[in-house]
């Protein structure tokens, strides 16, 4: 068996264009692989082509018009040595829409618009008939007045005319009402069809691009040829489903990627990879430009223009031109930062992570979210209860989860379930490997927390320093109604002084806090409660300040 040969080629726009006499072979390609980044996607098309010995040009037609030309790459694998010599990108403008779905939407939209135009035409006819009847009514009134004066009034005709006009006006009003109802039913259909039509980006679909790959084979062979390109209007965001039980030591964590794309191509049955790489940034660090500082010298624009035009006032057009030159001089005064070409394949394991969807995926070009399940993980977790009695009398179940996967968890929305019950949506930031994060699983009324204010004292402290003093005292009651021991963490606030003359002092506490965070003004108690045990925390703090000053915030 002959060894397989792998090929890879870059687009080279700086090379001279090679003129070929033969027509390209149109490849019957299909999208096989897509790598989605945060703001774009790399699409790979694959085709099987039969090559004769020598040079052959292979054409990949109907590519999206918005693809980045300098991102097009060609590679292949064949049974015999084949070299890729050139990749050329061309833009084609067509008279008709090529996308079958877009064409169907366009036809349906045009039909609805034709129906609306027919309703408008019918309304114009009714308006003309109504105007004609009004003229008959005016003419008849004039004739009746004349006939009365010359005693030629026909009473029979006089009786028939109002009935005739009334019936005709009634018929016109009835038809107008039917047209109003028909238009009211048609308008939302037209808006919906326009929305669907716009999702396909039909205006851009009237133009597309073609990639022509020139290959050279030493002998007749078959080649599996791939063309990849990068284009925008595609993105993905991570989302998670977390399912836990209050008495379980693990959390079932489903990793999802929500993909949106409006590239003009439907991705059907493709291999999807979700990447955290950022090809738009590039692999090279930007270079610093020179930072200049100088004295500011204001410029008198009118005197400057006066001198520039030999003492005569500058015309408006000349002033505009001067402003344009002035603006350009500002824009080019700094040293330019070197730019780097778009590198669609900068993804490396050291700087980014990739998540391959384990099944063939369908992502139509409709701009709607399409969720792809990446993996279902079982992560270790420890559950405990937390409470902030000042804000809520409920205790919240918290699961502290450890990321034991091989990659970081990206920041995203988490839908939290306890058993089969949906508890709500939360959020996690980026979680490195082996790091811990918290998931809140909702309230549990089996653990009750109560907060009571005990006392408040005001008075003067000292005779000469004349300071005011205020004491606050609170009692926190925590009860565990469960049949098993539970750990409850209680958080309480104390004031934080923003002035050296205001003193905040923590007083007596019946239970010593586990942590006192004075800069943040937070007290923490970690309590281990036995089944059906009730515990109390009593504490107080004092605020002291000059008597001749007023304070706020208490």
DAZIKA-V253091 format. One record per run of one state. SS is the DSSP state (2 for helix, 1 for strand, 0 for the rest). FROM is the first residue (numbers start at 1). LEN is the number of residues. If there is no record, write none. Layout:
ss=SS from=FROM len=LEN
ss=SS from=FROM len=LEN
This chain:
ss=0 from=1 len=4
ss=1 from=5 len=6
ss=0 from=11 len=14
ss=1 from=25 len=2
ss=0 from=27 len=3
ss=1 from=30 len=7
ss=0 from=37 len=4
ss=1 from=41 len=11
ss=0 from=52 len=2
ss=1 from=54 len=11
ss=0 from=65 len=4
ss=2 from=69 len=3
ss=0 from=72 len=1
ss=1 from=73 len=6
ss=0 from=79 len=3
ss=1 from=82 len=12
ss=0 from=94 len=6
ss=2 from=100 len=50
ss=0 from=150 len=5
ss=2 from=155 len=45
ss=0 from=200 len=2
ss=2 from=202 len=4
ss=0 from=206 len=1
ss=1 from=207 len=11
ss=0 from=218 len=3
ss=1 from=221 len=11
ss=0 from=232 len=2
ss=1 from=234 len=11
ss=0 from=245 len=5
ss=1 from=250 len=12
ss=0 from=262 len=5
ss=1 from=267 len=9
ss=0 from=276 len=25
ss=2 from=301 len=8
ss=0 from=309 len=7
ss=2 from=316 len=16
ss=0 from=332 len=22
ss=1 from=354 len=3
ss=0 from=357 len=4
ss=1 from=361 len=3
ss=0 from=364 len=6
ss=1 from=370 len=18
ss=0 from=388 len=6
ss=1 from=394 len=9
ss=0 from=403 len=6
ss=1 from=409 len=1
ss=0 from=410 len=2
ss=1 from=412 len=7
ss=0 from=419 len=2
ss=1 from=421 len=8
ss=0 from=429 len=2
ss=1 from=431 len=1
ss=0 from=432 len=4
ss=1 from=436 len=26
ss=0 from=462 len=5
ss=1 from=467 len=14
ss=0 from=481 len=5
ss=1 from=486 len=8
ss=0 from=494 len=9
ss=1 from=503 len=7
ss=0 from=510 len=5
ss=1 from=515 len=3
ss=0 from=518 len=4
ss=1 from=522 len=8
ss=0 from=530 len=4
ss=1 from=534 len=13
ss=0 from=547 len=8
